[in-house]
Amino acid sequence: MSSFYRLCIPITLLLILSFISSAKDGNLLLKGTIVKKGCTIETRDITVSLGEIPVKHFKNTAGIKSPMIPFSIKLTNCSSPSVSLMFAGGEFGNTGLIALTGDDSAQGVVIELSNNNGALIALNKETESLTPNKDEDVEFNFNANYLSVSPNVKAGKANAEAIFSVKYN
């Protein structure tokens, strides 16, 4: 057998093996939307002051809420047919509620976000979609409040942070 054939046989085997190893093992689906322009967030950094709530307000009972404090997020120049928001942050367990942050935090209390009807806005879930008005503006109205998750509420700082992102539908 000539050296040419000896060289061709291994190369042919390598080519056959490379075709076999490229079998389809899974799919990657990439999705998105191209919009004319994204919405402009009118106020990027929002501070909601929930006030000073005495420990006795929670009556040694889980499930007691502090007064709801309204806040809004306004988007302008929205060319998308509808938009929603999604909040993310430190979650208390798997409840959709926002955990307090810091070493000297109050205990037994979390922060709850809700819409105007009082329905929970859970972390990592999209809000209801809204349609921009004729001026391409949309305003999301929410409430924030403390919620006791334990009958043993302990005093301390009650701060938390969440980020929000705009979803174009």
N, C-alpha and C positions, 0 to 999 in steps of 0.2 A: 504494500500500500504506500502510495507516495505521501510525502510530507504535506502536500496541499490538502489531500483528503483527510489526513489526520488532524489538520487544523480546522477544516470545515465541519467535521462531526461535532466537536465540542461547541462551536459557535452556533450551529443549528439547534443543539440541545438547549443552550442558554436562551435562544429566542423563543423556543417552544415553552420553556418554563416561565419566562417573563409574561407570556400571554396568559398562562394558567393562573399565575399569582395576581393578575390584575382583575380578578373576578369581582363583581359588584357585591359589597358587603353592607352598604347602607346608602342613605340619601341625605343630602344637605339641601334644605329648602330655604332660600333667602327671599324675604318679602319686605316691602316698604312702599312708600308713596312719595312721589315727587310733587311738592306743592310750589305755587308761585313764589310765596315767601312765607316764612314762619311768622307766628304772632309775636308781637312785642309785649313783653311783660312790663306793665306800667310800674309796679313796685316789686323789685326783686327780693328785698330783705324786709320781712314783716315781723314785727314783734307784737305778740298778743299778751297783754298783762292780765293774768288771771286773778290778781289780787292776793291779799292775805286772808286765808281761810283758817279759822280756829279748828284745832283737832276735834273739839266737841261737836262741830257741825256734822261730822260723820257718824255720830251716835253709836259708836262701837258696833257698826253694822257694815257689812260689805254691800256694795251696790248703791250707796248714797252719792249723789252728784252735787257739785258746787254749782252756782249760777252759771248759765251759758253766756259766754262773751262772744259777740259777733265779730267777724272779720271777713274781708273779701279779697279776692284776687282778680284784678281786671287785666284783660288782654286786649290789645288794640291791633289794628291792621291785620286782621285774620282773614286770609283768603280761602281757608279750608272750609268745606261745607259744615263741618261740626268739629268741636274740640272737647277734650276731657282732660282732667288732671289726674296725676297719681302721686300720692305721698309715700315717702319711704323714710325710715329712721329706725331707731332702736325700739324693737317691738317687745312688749311684755308677753312672754310665752308665745303662744300662737293665736293671740286674741284679736289682732288688728289694732290694739291700743298702744299708745306711745309710752314707753318706759321712761322714768325720770333718770337723769344723768348726774353724775358727781358723787364724790365720796361722802359728802355730808347731806345727802338727799333725804327727804321725808320717806317714810316707809308705809306700805299698805295703800298707796295711792298711785294712779296712773293718769294720763291725759287722754281724753276722748275727743275725737273730732266728729261733728255731725253736720248734716245739711240743714237747710231752713225748716224742714219738716221734722227735724230731730232724729233722722235715720243715721245710723253709724256710718262714718266714712272710714273704712278699714285701711290700714297701711298696706301697700303693695297691691291695691285693687283700684281699678279705674273708677273715677266718679261718673256720674251721669253726664252724657254728652250734651253740650249746648250748641245752638246755632248762632253764629254771629249776627248782629243786627245789620241794617242797611249801611251803617257806617263802618262795618267790619269790626265791631267791638263786641266783647262778651265779658260778663262779670259773674264770677262764681261767689256765692255767699255761703259762709260756713259759720259754725260755732265751735268753741273749744271750752272744755270744763274739766275739772278734776273728777275722778271717780274712785271711790274706795273699793279696793279689791280684797280687803281683809278687815275684820273687826278691830284689829290692833293697829290703828294708824298712829305713826310716830312723827313728831314735828321735825322739820328740816327744810332745806331749800327744795323747791318743787319745780325745777327747770327741766326742759327737754328741747330737743331740736329735731326737726324733720325737714326734708328737702321735698320740693315738688317738681314734677316735670310735666310738660305739655304733650298731650297725645293728639295727633291729627287723624281724624276719622274720615 
